[in-house]
Amino acid sequence: MLKKILNISGKPGLYKLLSYGKNSIIVESLVDKKRMPANARDKIISLGDIAIYTTGDDIPLNKVLEAVYEKYEGKPLDPKQYNTPEELHDFMSGVLPEYDEDRVYKTDIKKMISWYNVLVNAGFTSFADEEGEEENKEAEEKKED
């Protein structure tokens, strides 16, 4: 699901990938639903490719967002509550206790809170990876046989 949700450097908010052009892609803002092209020279990152550093293996962003969604019962977060480094640390520790405090910066946590709010306000209720879910279902079916 998050593979088609994009962050475009220099542009506010998140965008949904709609189609591919010759030297660009067509995206739609999750905030105001406006469509626009994003050029090949823009720095575009899929949320499905982002992971959070932990003291062990890195955790994909979709799993962290799922944990936030469950903990806060699907309600948007108030970013004003998380201004100080201590508040950001408490938030992240509550969602992902094993996150690496040295490699996950406060700006990263603020950006994740912002992305979570945009996704929830856009109507997302699940952040699970569709491909991963299909693989898990196939594996479970094979175990049953």
N, C-alpha and C positions, 0 to 999 in steps of 0.2 A: 504494500500500500504506500509506504513512504518512498518507494523508488521513483514514483511519478510526482512527488512533491519536491520542489526545487527552491534553493536559496540563490539569489542572483546578487553578487557583490555590487554594492553601490545603489541597490534598489531596495526600498523598504518592504517588509512583509515576506510572504511565501507565495509561490506560484505553482499551479498545476500544469504539468506538461500535457498539451493537447495534440500537437502533431509536429512533424519534422519538415523543414523547408530545405532549400539548397544549401544555404550558408547560415541558416538560423533555425530556431525552433519557435513554435507558437505556444505561448503560455497564457494562463488566465490567473489573475490575482485572486487569492482566497479571501482577501479583504473586501474589495469593491467589484469583483467579477469582471474587470476590464481585461480585454485581450490585447496582447502586444507581441512583437517578435523579440527574441533574445538572440543576439548575434554570437557567432563563434568566438569572438574576442572577449566576450563577457565571461567572468569567472562564475561558472554555474556548478553548484554542488547539490547532488541528490541527498535528501535526508536519510535515505536508505543506506548510504555509504558512510555515514558518520557513526563513530563509536565513542564511548566515554572511557577514559583511562581508569583502570582500577589497580589495586595492588596485585591482582592476579591477571586473568585474561580480560581483554577489553570487552565491554558490554555494548551491544548495538543500541543506538539511540531509541529504536522502537520499543525495546524492552524497558528502558528507563522511562519513556513517556507513558507506557502501560502502567508502570508502578506509580507514577505521579497521578494518573487518571484514577487508579483504584484508591490511592490514599486520600485524595481530595474529592472523591465521589463524582468525578466528571465535571466539577465546577471550575470556571476560570479562576486563575490566581490573581491576587492584587500585587502587581510588581512593586508598589510603594512599600510593601511589608518587608521587602528584601533589599535594603539599601546598604547595610553595613556588612563587612566581611563575615562577622559572626552570624548574622541572620542567614546569609547565603550558605555558609558552612552547615548551619543547623538544618536548613532546607534540604541540601544535598545529602547530608548524613541520614536524614529521615527517609529519603527515597532510595538511596544507594549507599549503604554504610561503608562499603569497601572501596569507594571512589578514591583516586589518588590525589590528595590535596596539593601536591607539588606540581602536577601536570595539568590539572583541571583548574583553569583560571576563573576568577570571579566574573569576568566578562562572558566566559563560556556559559556559566550558570545563568546569568541574566538573559543571554540569548536563548537558552533552552526554555526558560520561563516564558519568554515572549513567543517563541514558536509554539509552545504548548497552548497558550491562549489563542493564537490565531487558528490553530487546528480545531480546538474545542468550539470556538465561535463559528467556525465554518461547518460544524456539524459532525466532526469525526468522533466516533465513539470507540473505535478500536485502532490500535497502532500496530497490530501484529503483521508480520511479514507474510504476504499471501503465498509466496513460493515456499517458504519454510513451513507454513501450515499444510500445504499440499504434500510436501515430503513427509511430514509427521503423520498425516492421515494414511499415506501409502505404507509407511513403516508399521503402523498399528494394524492395518489390514493384513499385512504379511504375517505378523505375529499371531493373529487370530486363526490363520489357516493352518 
